[in-house]
Amino acid sequence: MNSDLARAEDIAAGMPRDYRADVHVGPYVRTVCVECRHVFMGRVYRTVCALCAPKKGTS
C-alpha cells in the first residue's frame, strides 16, 4: 500500500471526529478521546476529539 492510499484511509477512518490539519502536518497518532472514548487521529498531545473540544472550550 502506498503512503497516499494509507493516508487517505487513515483520514477516512478518522472522520468526522479528527483534526484534519493534524493528519496533514507532521506526525500523528491514533488516540482515544477522554470524553466520548471515540478513537481518532490527531497530534500526540490531543486528548479530546474535535467534536468534544468545543463543548470543553478547548481546541
N, C-alpha and C positions, 0 to 999 in steps of 0.2 A: 504494500500500500504506500503510495507516495505521500509526502508531507502535506500537500494541498488537500488531498482527499481526507487524510486523518484530521486535519484542522477543520474542514467543513463538517465532518461527522461529529467532532467534539462540540462545535458551535451548535449544531442541530440538537444534539443530546442535551445541551445546557439550557436551551431556550425554554420558557421565556424568563427564567429567573437568574440568568447570569449577568455579568458585567461585560458587555460586548467589547469595550475598549481593552479590557484585561487580556482577552483572547488574542488580540492583535498586537499588543505592545508588551514585549518581554515574556518571561516565563510565567506560567500559570499552573494551578493545581486543581484537582477535584477535591472539593471540601464540602462540609455539611453545615447548613445554616443552623445557628444555635436557637433560632426562634421557631422555625417551621420544620426543621430536620430535612429539608429538601437538599439533595446533592446538586451542587452547581460548580461551574468552572470559574475560577477567579484568582486574584493575587493571593499569595500566602497569608497576608495579614488580614484578609477579609473573613469575618466570622458571621456576617449576616448577608443573606442573599438580596438581590436587587428589589424584590417585591417587599421584603420585610424592612429594609433600610428606611424607606420614607416613614413608616409607622414609628420607628425608633428615633427619627430625626438625624440619622447618620447617612453617610454615603459610602 
